[in-house]
């Protein structure tokens, strides 16, 4: 199984990747129907190491 596709939780104030230190970029979705599918989707991703993150406000 590919670990790079796993979505990790981070807090909203993280600006840099906790793994490699590169800036995180917001993930945008062009199709509104995909947001309502119920699947967990990343909010940010690192373009350097490919890690994906979901923002959890309790972190």
PDBQT receptor file of N, H, CA, C and O in Angstrom, charges set to zero:
ATOM      1  N   UNK A   1       0.849  -1.194   0.000  1.00  0.00    +0.000 N 
ATOM      2  CA  UNK A   1       0.000   0.000   0.000  1.00  0.00    +0.000 C 
ATOM      3  C   UNK A   1       0.880   1.237   0.000  1.00  0.00    +0.000 C 
ATOM      4  O   UNK A   1       1.911   1.263   0.672  1.00  0.00    +0.000 OA
ATOM      5  N   UNK A   2       0.492   2.253  -0.737  1.00  0.00    +0.000 N 
ATOM      6  H   UNK A   2      -0.346   2.232  -1.283  1.00  0.00    +0.000 HD
ATOM      7  CA  UNK A   2       1.283   3.471  -0.885  1.00  0.00    +0.000 C 
ATOM      8  C   UNK A   2       0.996   4.432   0.258  1.00  0.00    +0.000 C 
ATOM      9  O   UNK A   2      -0.127   4.920   0.390  1.00  0.00    +0.000 OA
ATOM     10  N   UNK A   3       2.012   4.710   1.096  1.00  0.00    +0.000 N 
ATOM     11  H   UNK A   3       2.923   4.314   0.988  1.00  0.00    +0.000 HD
ATOM     12  CA  UNK A   3       1.815   5.597   2.243  1.00  0.00    +0.000 C 
ATOM     13  C   UNK A   3       1.691   7.064   1.852  1.00  0.00    +0.000 C 
ATOM     14  O   UNK A   3       1.195   7.866   2.644  1.00  0.00    +0.000 OA
ATOM     15  N   UNK A   4       2.132   7.439   0.642  1.00  0.00    +0.000 N 
ATOM     16  H   UNK A   4       2.535   6.788  -0.001  1.00  0.00    +0.000 HD
ATOM     17  CA  UNK A   4       2.044   8.838   0.238  1.00  0.00    +0.000 C 
ATOM     18  C   UNK A   4       0.603   9.272  -0.011  1.00  0.00    +0.000 C 
ATOM     19  O   UNK A   4       0.319  10.469  -0.020  1.00  0.00    +0.000 OA
ATOM     20  N   UNK A   5      -0.321   8.313  -0.214  1.00  0.00    +0.000 N 
ATOM     21  H   UNK A   5      -0.090   7.340  -0.206  1.00  0.00    +0.000 HD
ATOM     22  CA  UNK A   5      -1.715   8.666  -0.450  1.00  0.00    +0.000 C 
ATOM     23  C   UNK A   5      -2.496   8.820   0.851  1.00  0.00    +0.000 C 
ATOM     24  O   UNK A   5      -3.651   9.244   0.820  1.00  0.00    +0.000 OA
ATOM     25  N   UNK A   6      -1.900   8.488   1.986  1.00  0.00    +0.000 N 
ATOM     26  H   UNK A   6      -0.961   8.144   2.012  1.00  0.00    +0.000 HD
ATOM     27  CA  UNK A   6      -2.567   8.621   3.278  1.00  0.00    +0.000 C 
ATOM     28  C   UNK A   6      -2.673  10.103   3.651  1.00  0.00    +0.000 C 
ATOM     29  O   UNK A   6      -1.717  10.862   3.492  1.00  0.00    +0.000 OA
ATOM     30  N   UNK A   7      -3.833  10.498   4.143  1.00  0.00    +0.000 N 
ATOM     31  H   UNK A   7      -4.610   9.881   4.272  1.00  0.00    +0.000 HD
ATOM     32  CA  UNK A   7      -4.055  11.876   4.544  1.00  0.00    +0.000 C 
ATOM     33  C   UNK A   7      -3.768  11.998   6.032  1.00  0.00    +0.000 C 
ATOM     34  O   UNK A   7      -4.340  11.269   6.842  1.00  0.00    +0.000 OA
ATOM     35  N   UNK A   8      -2.885  12.917   6.389  1.00  0.00    +0.000 N 
ATOM     36  H   UNK A   8      -2.421  13.510   5.731  1.00  0.00    +0.000 HD
ATOM     37  CA  UNK A   8      -2.505  13.113   7.783  1.00  0.00    +0.000 C 
ATOM     38  C   UNK A   8      -3.158  14.368   8.345  1.00  0.00    +0.000 C 
ATOM     39  O   UNK A   8      -3.316  15.347   7.615  1.00  0.00    +0.000 OA
ATOM     40  N   UNK A   9      -3.545  14.372   9.621  1.00  0.00    +0.000 N 
ATOM     41  H   UNK A   9      -3.417  13.577  10.214  1.00  0.00    +0.000 HD
ATOM     42  CA  UNK A   9      -4.139  15.566  10.225  1.00  0.00    +0.000 C 
ATOM     43  C   UNK A   9      -3.082  16.590  10.627  1.00  0.00    +0.000 C 
ATOM     44  O   UNK A   9      -2.018  16.230  11.130  1.00  0.00    +0.000 OA
ATOM     45  N   UNK A  10      -3.381  17.862  10.401  1.00  0.00    +0.000 N 
ATOM     46  H   UNK A  10      -4.246  18.154   9.992  1.00  0.00    +0.000 HD
ATOM     47  CA  UNK A  10      -2.540  18.966  10.870  1.00  0.00    +0.000 C 
ATOM     48  C   UNK A  10      -3.465  20.062  11.378  1.00  0.00    +0.000 C 
ATOM     49  O   UNK A  10      -4.670  20.038  11.126  1.00  0.00    +0.000 OA
ATOM     50  N   UNK A  11      -2.897  21.017  12.089  1.00  0.00    +0.000 N 
ATOM     51  H   UNK A  11      -1.918  21.037  12.294  1.00  0.00    +0.000 HD
ATOM     52  CA  UNK A  11      -3.701  22.146  12.555  1.00  0.00    +0.000 C 
ATOM     53  C   UNK A  11      -3.726  23.237  11.492  1.00  0.00    +0.000 C 
ATOM     54  O   UNK A  11      -2.909  23.234  10.571  1.00  0.00    +0.000 OA
ATOM     55  N   UNK A  12      -4.651  24.152  11.621  1.00  0.00    +0.000 N 
ATOM     56  H   UNK A  12      -5.314  24.154  12.369  1.00  0.00    +0.000 HD
ATOM     57  CA  UNK A  12      -4.867  25.185  10.614  1.00  0.00    +0.000 C 
ATOM     58  C   UNK A  12      -3.689  26.151  10.503  1.00  0.00    +0.000 C 
ATOM     59  O   UNK A  12      -3.520  26.788   9.463  1.00  0.00    +0.000 OA
ATOM     60  N   UNK A  13      -2.874  26.274  11.547  1.00  0.00    +0.000 N 
ATOM     61  H   UNK A  13      -3.011  25.756  12.391  1.00  0.00    +0.000 HD
ATOM     62  CA  UNK A  13      -1.784  27.245  11.482  1.00  0.00    +0.000 C 
ATOM     63  C   UNK A  13      -0.489  26.678  10.896  1.00  0.00    +0.000 C 
ATOM     64  O   UNK A  13       0.505  27.400  10.824  1.00  0.00    +0.000 OA
ATOM     65  N   UNK A  14      -0.470  25.424  10.481  1.00  0.00    +0.000 N 
ATOM     66  H   UNK A  14      -1.278  24.837  10.540  1.00  0.00    +0.000 HD
ATOM     67  CA  UNK A  14       0.709  24.875   9.802  1.00  0.00    +0.000 C 
ATOM     68  C   UNK A  14       0.839  25.503   8.418  1.00  0.00    +0.000 C 
ATOM     69  O   UNK A  14      -0.084  25.424   7.608  1.00  0.00    +0.000 OA
ATOM     70  N   UNK A  15       1.967  26.117   8.153  1.00  0.00    +0.000 N 
ATOM     71  H   UNK A  15       2.717  26.181   8.812  1.00  0.00    +0.000 HD
ATOM     72  CA  UNK A  15       2.244  26.702   6.840  1.00  0.00    +0.000 C 
ATOM     73  C   UNK A  15       3.238  25.853   6.055  1.00  0.00    +0.000 C 
ATOM     74  O   UNK A  15       3.276  25.905   4.826  1.00  0.00    +0.000 OA
ATOM     75  N   UNK A  16       4.049  25.062   6.781  1.00  0.00    +0.000 N 
ATOM     76  H   UNK A  16       4.017  25.019   7.780  1.00  0.00    +0.000 HD
ATOM     77  CA  UNK A  16       5.083  24.246   6.158  1.00  0.00    +0.000 C 
ATOM     78  C   UNK A  16       4.862  22.774   6.476  1.00  0.00    +0.000 C 
ATOM     79  O   UNK A  16       4.252  22.434   7.489  1.00  0.00    +0.000 OA
ATOM     80  N   UNK A  17       5.352  21.921   5.618  1.00  0.00    +0.000 N 
ATOM     81  H   UNK A  17       5.847  22.198   4.794  1.00  0.00    +0.000 HD
ATOM     82  CA  UNK A  17       5.230  20.476   5.787  1.00  0.00    +0.000 C 
ATOM     83  C   UNK A  17       6.013  20.031   7.022  1.00  0.00    +0.000 C 
ATOM     84  O   UNK A  17       7.190  20.366   7.150  1.00  0.00    +0.000 OA
ATOM     85  N   UNK A  18       5.385  19.281   7.937  1.00  0.00    +0.000 N 
ATOM     86  H   UNK A  18       4.428  19.009   7.833  1.00  0.00    +0.000 HD
ATOM     87  CA  UNK A  18       6.100  18.807   9.116  1.00  0.00    +0.000 C 
ATOM     88  C   UNK A  18       7.140  17.734   8.796  1.00  0.00    +0.000 C 
ATOM     89  O   UNK A  18       7.959  17.403   9.653  1.00  0.00    +0.000 OA
ATOM     90  N   UNK A  19       7.124  17.186   7.585  1.00  0.00    +0.000 N 
ATOM     91  H   UNK A  19       6.458  17.455   6.888  1.00  0.00    +0.000 HD
ATOM     92  CA  UNK A  19       8.075  16.134   7.207  1.00  0.00    +0.000 C 
ATOM     93  C   UNK A  19       9.332  16.693   6.538  1.00  0.00    +0.000 C 
ATOM     94  O   UNK A  19      10.446  16.291   6.873  1.00  0.00    +0.000 OA
ATOM     95  N   UNK A  20       9.151  17.624   5.589  1.00  0.00    +0.000 N 
ATOM     96  H   UNK A  20       8.246  17.950   5.318  1.00  0.00    +0.000 HD
ATOM     97  CA  UNK A  20      10.323  18.113   4.853  1.00  0.00    +0.000 C 
ATOM     98  C   UNK A  20      10.542  19.622   4.978  1.00  0.00    +0.000 C 
ATOM     99  O   UNK A  20      11.588  20.123   4.566  1.00  0.00    +0.000 OA
ATOM    100  N   UNK A  21       9.573  20.357   5.538  1.00  0.00    +0.000 N 
ATOM    101  H   UNK A  21       8.723  19.949   5.872  1.00  0.00    +0.000 HD
ATOM    102  CA  UNK A  21       9.744  21.792   5.750  1.00  0.00    +0.000 C 
ATOM    103  C   UNK A  21       9.375  22.677   4.575  1.00  0.00    +0.000 C 
ATOM    104  O   UNK A  21       9.496  23.899   4.666  1.00  0.00    +0.000 OA
ATOM    105  N   UNK A  22       8.929  22.091   3.475  1.00  0.00    +0.000 N 
ATOM    106  H   UNK A  22       8.831  21.099   3.401  1.00  0.00    +0.000 HD
ATOM    107  CA  UNK A  22       8.533  22.878   2.310  1.00  0.00    +0.000 C 
ATOM    108  C   UNK A  22       7.151  23.492   2.531  1.00  0.00    +0.000 C 
ATOM    109  O   UNK A  22       6.369  22.976   3.329  1.00  0.00    +0.000 OA
ATOM    110  N   UNK A  23       6.842  24.586   1.835  1.00  0.00    +0.000 N 
ATOM    111  H   UNK A  23       7.478  25.005   1.186  1.00  0.00    +0.000 HD
ATOM    112  CA  UNK A  23       5.521  25.214   1.980  1.00  0.00    +0.000 C 
ATOM    113  C   UNK A  23       4.402  24.272   1.548  1.00  0.00    +0.000 C 
ATOM    114  O   UNK A  23       4.553  23.491   0.609  1.00  0.00    +0.000 OA
ATOM    115  N   UNK A  24       3.278  24.365   2.255  1.00  0.00    +0.000 N 
ATOM    116  H   UNK A  24       3.156  24.999   3.018  1.00  0.00    +0.000 HD
ATOM    117  CA  UNK A  24       2.091  23.593   1.905  1.00  0.00    +0.000 C 
ATOM    118  C   UNK A  24       1.199  24.424   0.991  1.00  0.00    +0.000 C 
ATOM    119  O   UNK A  24       1.123  25.645   1.133  1.00  0.00    +0.000 OA
ATOM    120  N   UNK A  25       0.536  23.774   0.069  1.00  0.00    +0.000 N 
ATOM    121  H   UNK A  25       0.598  22.783  -0.047  1.00  0.00    +0.000 HD
ATOM    122  CA  UNK A  25      -0.353  24.441  -0.870  1.00  0.00    +0.000 C 
ATOM    123  C   UNK A  25      -1.766  23.911  -0.691  1.00  0.00    +0.000 C 
ATOM    124  O   UNK A  25      -1.966  22.719  -0.457  1.00  0.00    +0.000 OA
ATOM    125  N   UNK A  26      -2.736  24.797  -0.801  1.00  0.00    +0.000 N 
ATOM    126  H   UNK A  26      -2.573  25.765  -0.991  1.00  0.00    +0.000 HD
ATOM    127  CA  UNK A  26      -4.146  24.404  -0.685  1.00  0.00    +0.000 C 
ATOM    128  C   UNK A  26      -4.541  23.550  -1.875  1.00  0.00    +0.000 C 
ATOM    129  O   UNK A  26      -4.102  23.796  -2.998  1.00  0.00    +0.000 OA
ATOM    130  N   UNK A  27      -5.368  22.548  -1.628  1.00  0.00    +0.000 N 
ATOM    131  H   UNK A  27      -5.725  22.348  -0.715  1.00  0.00    +0.000 HD
ATOM    132  CA  UNK A  27      -5.891  21.688  -2.680  1.00  0.00    +0.000 C 
ATOM    133  C   UNK A  27      -7.246  22.239  -3.085  1.00  0.00    +0.000 C 
ATOM    134  O   UNK A  27      -8.111  22.455  -2.236  1.00  0.00    +0.000 OA
ATOM    135  N   UNK A  28      -7.434  22.466  -4.372  1.00  0.00    +0.000 N 
ATOM    136  H   UNK A  28      -6.732  22.290  -5.061  1.00  0.00    +0.000 HD
ATOM    137  CA  UNK A  28      -8.718  22.985  -4.836  1.00  0.00    +0.000 C 
ATOM    138  C   UNK A  28      -9.449  21.914  -5.628  1.00  0.00    +0.000 C 
ATOM    139  O   UNK A  28      -8.832  21.090  -6.304  1.00  0.00    +0.000 OA
ATOM    140  N   UNK A  29     -10.765  21.937  -5.535  1.00  0.00    +0.000 N 
ATOM    141  H   UNK A  29     -11.266  22.606  -4.986  1.00  0.00    +0.000 HD
ATOM    142  CA  UNK A  29     -11.607  20.985  -6.248  1.00  0.00    +0.000 C 
ATOM    143  C   UNK A  29     -12.531  21.772  -7.157  1.00  0.00    +0.000 C 
ATOM    144  O   UNK A  29     -13.224  22.682  -6.703  1.00  0.00    +0.000 OA
ATOM    145  N   UNK A  30     -12.546  21.431  -8.430  1.00  0.00    +0.000 N 
ATOM    146  H   UNK A  30     -11.983  20.691  -8.798  1.00  0.00    +0.000 HD
ATOM    147  CA  UNK A  30     -13.342  22.179  -9.397  1.00  0.00    +0.000 C 
ATOM    148  C   UNK A  30     -14.783  21.708  -9.466  1.00  0.00    +0.000 C 
ATOM    149  O   UNK A  30     -15.644  22.457  -9.928  1.00  0.00    +0.000 OA
ATOM    150  N   UNK A  31     -15.078  20.490  -9.024  1.00  0.00    +0.000 N 
ATOM    151  H   UNK A  31     -14.379  19.881  -8.649  1.00  0.00    +0.000 HD
ATOM    152  CA  UNK A  31     -16.433  19.947  -9.139  1.00  0.00    +0.000 C 
ATOM    153  C   UNK A  31     -17.093  19.919  -7.761  1.00  0.00    +0.000 C 
ATOM    154  O   UNK A  31     -16.636  19.199  -6.873  1.00  0.00    +0.000 OA
ATOM    155  N   UNK A  32     -18.162  20.695  -7.575  1.00  0.00    +0.000 N 
ATOM    156  H   UNK A  32     -18.534  21.280  -8.296  1.00  0.00    +0.000 HD
ATOM    157  CA  UNK A  32     -18.853  20.771  -6.283  1.00  0.00    +0.000 C 
ATOM    158  C   UNK A  32     -19.482  19.440  -5.886  1.00  0.00    +0.000 C 
ATOM    159  O   UNK A  32     -19.647  19.176  -4.695  1.00  0.00    +0.000 OA
ATOM    160  N   UNK A  33     -19.834  18.603  -6.847  1.00  0.00    +0.000 N 
ATOM    161  H   UNK A  33     -19.700  18.817  -7.814  1.00  0.00    +0.000 HD
ATOM    162  CA  UNK A  33     -20.426  17.302  -6.530  1.00  0.00    +0.000 C 
ATOM    163  C   UNK A  33     -19.448  16.403  -5.788  1.00  0.00    +0.000 C 
ATOM    164  O   UNK A  33     -19.861  15.582  -4.968  1.00  0.00    +0.000 OA
ATOM    165  N   UNK A  34     -18.157  16.549  -6.067  1.00  0.00    +0.000 N 
ATOM    166  H   UNK A  34     -17.822  17.216  -6.733  1.00  0.00    +0.000 HD
ATOM    167  CA  UNK A  34     -17.151  15.730  -5.404  1.00  0.00    +0.000 C 
ATOM    168  C   UNK A  34     -17.056  16.046  -3.919  1.00  0.00    +0.000 C 
ATOM    169  O   UNK A  34     -16.730  15.161  -3.128  1.00  0.00    +0.000 OA
ATOM    170  N   UNK A  35     -17.331  17.286  -3.518  1.00  0.00    +0.000 N 
ATOM    171  H   UNK A  35     -17.595  18.005  -4.160  1.00  0.00    +0.000 HD
ATOM    172  CA  UNK A  35     -17.253  17.663  -2.106  1.00  0.00    +0.000 C 
ATOM    173  C   UNK A  35     -18.333  16.975  -1.283  1.00  0.00    +0.000 C 
ATOM    174  O   UNK A  35     -18.150  16.756  -0.086  1.00  0.00    +0.000 OA
ATOM    175  N   UNK A  36     -19.452  16.634  -1.907  1.00  0.00    +0.000 N 
ATOM    176  H   UNK A  36     -19.601  16.812  -2.879  1.00  0.00    +0.000 HD
ATOM    177  CA  UNK A  36     -20.557  16.030  -1.191  1.00  0.00    +0.000 C 
ATOM    178  C   UNK A  36     -20.531  14.503  -1.229  1.00  0.00    +0.000 C 
ATOM    179  O   UNK A  36     -21.490  13.861  -0.799  1.00  0.00    +0.000 OA
ATOM    180  N   UNK A  37     -19.458  13.919  -1.734  1.00  0.00    +0.000 N 
ATOM    181  H   UNK A  37     -18.680  14.440  -2.084  1.00  0.00    +0.000 HD
ATOM    182  CA  UNK A  37     -19.406  12.468  -1.877  1.00  0.00    +0.000 C 
ATOM    183  C   UNK A  37     -19.167  11.743  -0.557  1.00  0.00    +0.000 C 
ATOM    184  O   UNK A  37     -19.372  10.531  -0.485  1.00  0.00    +0.000 OA
ATOM    185  N   UNK A  38     -18.738  12.452   0.493  1.00  0.00    +0.000 N 
ATOM    186  H   UNK A  38     -18.572  13.437   0.434  1.00  0.00    +0.000 HD
ATOM    187  CA  UNK A  38     -18.520  11.837   1.787  1.00  0.00    +0.000 C 
ATOM    188  C   UNK A  38     -17.113  11.301   1.972  1.00  0.00    +0.000 C 
ATOM    189  O   UNK A  38     -16.754  10.912   3.084  1.00  0.00    +0.000 OA
ATOM    190  N   UNK A  39     -16.313  11.268   0.935  1.00  0.00    +0.000 N 
ATOM    191  H   UNK A  39     -16.604  11.584   0.033  1.00  0.00    +0.000 HD
ATOM    192  CA  UNK A  39     -14.943  10.775   1.049  1.00  0.00    +0.000 C 
ATOM    193  C   UNK A  39     -14.053  11.826   1.708  1.00  0.00    +0.000 C 
ATOM    194  O   UNK A  39     -14.234  13.029   1.515  1.00  0.00    +0.000 OA
ATOM    195  N   UNK A  40     -13.100  11.350   2.479  1.00  0.00    +0.000 N 
ATOM    196  H   UNK A  40     -12.952  10.374   2.636  1.00  0.00    +0.000 HD
ATOM    197  CA  UNK A  40     -12.164  12.272   3.130  1.00  0.00    +0.000 C 
ATOM    198  C   UNK A  40     -11.207  12.810   2.072  1.00  0.00    +0.000 C 
ATOM    199  O   UNK A  40     -10.561  12.042   1.360  1.00  0.00    +0.000 OA
ATOM    200  N   UNK A  41     -11.120  14.143   1.974  1.00  0.00    +0.000 N 
ATOM    201  H   UNK A  41     -11.644  14.767   2.552  1.00  0.00    +0.000 HD
ATOM    202  CA  UNK A  41     -10.295  14.774   0.953  1.00  0.00    +0.000 C 
ATOM    203  C   UNK A  41      -9.281  15.690   1.612  1.00  0.00    +0.000 C 
ATOM    204  O   UNK A  41      -9.600  16.340   2.608  1.00  0.00    +0.000 OA
ATOM    205  N   UNK A  42      -8.072  15.758   1.084  1.00  0.00    +0.000 N 
ATOM    206  H   UNK A  42      -7.813  15.230   0.276  1.00  0.00    +0.000 HD
ATOM    207  CA  UNK A  42      -7.050  16.621   1.683  1.00  0.00    +0.000 C 
ATOM    208  C   UNK A  42      -7.352  18.100   1.479  1.00  0.00    +0.000 C 
ATOM    209  O   UNK A  42      -7.942  18.495   0.474  1.00  0.00    +0.000 OA
ATOM    210  N   UNK A  43      -6.931  18.921   2.463  1.00  0.00    +0.000 N 
ATOM    211  H   UNK A  43      -6.452  18.601   3.280  1.00  0.00    +0.000 HD
ATOM    212  CA  UNK A  43      -7.064  20.373   2.364  1.00  0.00    +0.000 C 
ATOM    213  C   UNK A  43      -5.779  21.005   1.838  1.00  0.00    +0.000 C 
ATOM    214  O   UNK A  43      -5.814  22.002   1.118  1.00  0.00    +0.000 OA
ATOM    215  N   UNK A  44      -4.641  20.409   2.209  1.00  0.00    +0.000 N 
ATOM    216  H   UNK A  44      -4.613  19.599   2.794  1.00  0.00    +0.000 HD
ATOM    217  CA  UNK A  44      -3.339  20.927   1.789  1.00  0.00    +0.000 C 
ATOM    218  C   UNK A  44      -2.452  19.778   1.377  1.00  0.00    +0.000 C 
ATOM    219  O   UNK A  44      -2.639  18.641   1.810  1.00  0.00    +0.000 OA
ATOM    220  N   UNK A  45      -1.462  20.092   0.515  1.00  0.00    +0.000 N 
ATOM    221  H   UNK A  45      -1.310  21.016   0.163  1.00  0.00    +0.000 HD
ATOM    222  CA  UNK A  45      -0.486  19.086   0.145  1.00  0.00    +0.000 C 
ATOM    223  C   UNK A  45       0.882  19.725  -0.048  1.00  0.00    +0.000 C 
ATOM    224  O   UNK A  45       1.000  20.916  -0.336  1.00  0.00    +0.000 OA
ATOM    225  N   UNK A  46       1.909  18.900   0.119  1.00  0.00    +0.000 N 
ATOM    226  H   UNK A  46       1.812  17.932   0.353  1.00  0.00    +0.000 HD
ATOM    227  CA  UNK A  46       3.278  19.340  -0.079  1.00  0.00    +0.000 C 
ATOM    228  C   UNK A  46       3.698  18.951  -1.489  1.00  0.00    +0.000 C 
ATOM    229  O   UNK A  46       3.620  17.780  -1.862  1.00  0.00    +0.000 OA
ATOM    230  N   UNK A  47       4.139  19.916  -2.264  1.00  0.00    +0.000 N 
ATOM    231  H   UNK A  47       4.202  20.866  -1.961  1.00  0.00    +0.000 HD
ATOM    232  CA  UNK A  47       4.559  19.624  -3.628  1.00  0.00    +0.000 C 
ATOM    233  C   UNK A  47       5.944  18.999  -3.659  1.00  0.00    +0.000 C 
ATOM    234  O   UNK A  47       6.356  18.468  -4.690  1.00  0.00    +0.000 OA
ATOM    235  N   UNK A  48       6.669  19.053  -2.549  1.00  0.00    +0.000 N 
ATOM    236  H   UNK A  48       6.335  19.484  -1.711  1.00  0.00    +0.000 HD
ATOM    237  CA  UNK A  48       8.022  18.485  -2.497  1.00  0.00    +0.000 C 
ATOM    238  C   UNK A  48       7.980  16.984  -2.220  1.00  0.00    +0.000 C 
ATOM    239  O   UNK A  48       8.495  16.198  -3.014  1.00  0.00    +0.000 OA
ATOM    240  N   UNK A  49       7.372  16.576  -1.102  1.00  0.00    +0.000 N 
ATOM    241  H   UNK A  49       6.954  17.215  -0.456  1.00  0.00    +0.000 HD
ATOM    242  CA  UNK A  49       7.373  15.158  -0.736  1.00  0.00    +0.000 C 
ATOM    243  C   UNK A  49       6.064  14.455  -1.073  1.00  0.00    +0.000 C 
ATOM    244  O   UNK A  49       5.993  13.229  -0.982  1.00  0.00    +0.000 OA
ATOM    245  N   UNK A  50       5.033  15.191  -1.458  1.00  0.00    +0.000 N 
ATOM    246  H   UNK A  50       5.091  16.186  -1.532  1.00  0.00    +0.000 HD
ATOM    247  CA  UNK A  50       3.780  14.585  -1.893  1.00  0.00    +0.000 C 
ATOM    248  C   UNK A  50       2.817  14.218  -0.774  1.00  0.00    +0.000 C 
ATOM    249  O   UNK A  50       1.777  13.617  -1.042  1.00  0.00    +0.000 OA
ATOM    250  N   UNK A  51       3.129  14.561   0.471  1.00  0.00    +0.000 N 
ATOM    251  H   UNK A  51       3.974  15.050   0.689  1.00  0.00    +0.000 HD
ATOM    252  CA  UNK A  51       2.238  14.245   1.592  1.00  0.00    +0.000 C 
ATOM    253  C   UNK A  51       0.981  15.098   1.487  1.00  0.00    +0.000 C 
ATOM    254  O   UNK A  51       1.025  16.238   1.024  1.00  0.00    +0.000 OA
ATOM    255  N   UNK A  52      -0.143  14.527   1.924  1.00  0.00    +0.000 N 
ATOM    256  H   UNK A  52      -0.179  13.601   2.300  1.00  0.00    +0.000 HD
ATOM    257  CA  UNK A  52      -1.433  15.225   1.905  1.00  0.00    +0.000 C 
ATOM    258  C   UNK A  52      -1.932  15.365   3.341  1.00  0.00    +0.000 C 
ATOM    259  O   UNK A  52      -1.730  14.482   4.175  1.00  0.00    +0.000 OA
ATOM    260  N   UNK A  53      -2.586  16.492   3.611  1.00  0.00    +0.000 N 
ATOM    261  H   UNK A  53      -2.751  17.209   2.934  1.00  0.00    +0.000 HD
ATOM    262  CA  UNK A  53      -3.016  16.813   4.976  1.00  0.00    +0.000 C 
ATOM    263  C   UNK A  53      -4.451  17.298   4.999  1.00  0.00    +0.000 C 
ATOM    264  O   UNK A  53      -4.915  17.964   4.073  1.00  0.00    +0.000 OA
ATOM    265  N   UNK A  54      -5.150  16.951   6.075  1.00  0.00    +0.000 N 
ATOM    266  H   UNK A  54      -4.773  16.410   6.827  1.00  0.00    +0.000 HD
ATOM    267  CA  UNK A  54      -6.486  17.463   6.317  1.00  0.00    +0.000 C 
ATOM    268  C   UNK A  54      -6.406  18.334   7.569  1.00  0.00    +0.000 C 
ATOM    269  O   UNK A  54      -5.765  17.958   8.550  1.00  0.00    +0.000 OA
ATOM    270  N   UNK A  55      -7.053  19.487   7.534  1.00  0.00    +0.000 N 
ATOM    271  H   UNK A  55      -7.575  19.792   6.737  1.00  0.00    +0.000 HD
ATOM    272  CA  UNK A  55      -6.987  20.414   8.660  1.00  0.00    +0.000 C 
ATOM    273  C   UNK A  55      -7.988  19.995   9.714  1.00  0.00    +0.000 C 
ATOM    274  O   UNK A  55      -9.186  19.892   9.450  1.00  0.00    +0.000 OA
ATOM    275  N   UNK A  56      -7.483  19.755  10.912  1.00  0.00    +0.000 N 
ATOM    276  H   UNK A  56      -6.510  19.838  11.127  1.00  0.00    +0.000 HD
ATOM    277  CA  UNK A  56      -8.311  19.465  12.092  1.00  0.00    +0.000 C 
ATOM    278  C   UNK A  56      -8.032  20.548  13.115  1.00  0.00    +0.000 C 
ATOM    279  O   UNK A  56      -6.879  20.763  13.490  1.00  0.00    +0.000 OA
ATOM    280  N   UNK A  57      -9.057  21.223  13.566  1.00  0.00    +0.000 N 
ATOM    281  H   UNK A  57      -9.993  21.048  13.262  1.00  0.00    +0.000 HD
ATOM    282  CA  UNK A  57      -8.867  22.377  14.428  1.00  0.00    +0.000 C 
ATOM    283  C   UNK A  57      -8.503  21.999  15.863  1.00  0.00    +0.000 C 
ATOM    284  O   UNK A  57      -8.094  22.866  16.635  1.00  0.00    +0.000 OA
ATOM    285  N   UNK A  58      -8.640  20.741  16.232  1.00  0.00    +0.000 N 
ATOM    286  H   UNK A  58      -8.973  20.037  15.604  1.00  0.00    +0.000 HD
ATOM    287  CA  UNK A  58      -8.279  20.314  17.574  1.00  0.00    +0.000 C 
ATOM    288  C   UNK A  58      -6.838  19.887  17.727  1.00  0.00    +0.000 C 
ATOM    289  O   UNK A  58      -6.415  19.538  18.829  1.00  0.00    +0.000 OA
ATOM    290  N   UNK A  59      -6.072  19.904  16.648  1.00  0.00    +0.000 N 
ATOM    291  H   UNK A  59      -6.415  20.187  15.753  1.00  0.00    +0.000 HD
ATOM    292  CA  UNK A  59      -4.666  19.438  16.699  1.00  0.00    +0.000 C 
ATOM    293  C   UNK A  59      -3.777  20.432  17.419  1.00  0.00    +0.000 C 
ATOM    294  O   UNK A  59      -2.575  20.202  17.553  1.00  0.00    +0.000 OA
TER     295      UNK A  59
